[in-house]
Amino acid sequence: MNTEEKIASISKHIDEVKNITAGNIDKVIEREMQIEKLEEKSKLLSQKIQNFKKIEIKEEIDEEILSESESTNDPEKITKKIPPKVIIFIVLLVILILLTVILSLIFI
C-alpha cells in the first residue's frame, strides 16, 4: 500500500467518523428537544394537579359551610363534619407541642 492509498484510507475513515459524530449530535439534539417537551408537559400537569387540589379543597370547604348552616348544635354532628385529615393534623400538632415542652423542660 503506497502513501496515497494510506491517505485515502485514512481520509475515508475520517469521513465515516465525521458522519457518525454528526448523526450522534443530531440524536442528542433531538433527545434534548424531547426532554424539553416532557418538562413542559410535566410542568403543565403539575399546575393542573395544583388547580385540581385547590378546586377540591374549595368544594370541601363549601360543603362544610353548607352542612354547618343546615346542622344543629349537636356535638356528634359537629365531629362528623371535621375531615379526618384535619383531626390527624391537630393531633400531630399537639404531640409536637408536648414534645417541645417536655424536651425544653429536660434540657433546662
Secondary structure, DSSP 8 states (H G I E B T S, - for coil): --HHHHHHHHHHHHHHHHHHHHHHHHHHHHHHHHHHHHHHHHHHHHHHHHHHHHHHHHHHHHHHHHHHHH--S-HHHHHHHS-HHHHHHHHHHHHHHHHHHHHHHH--
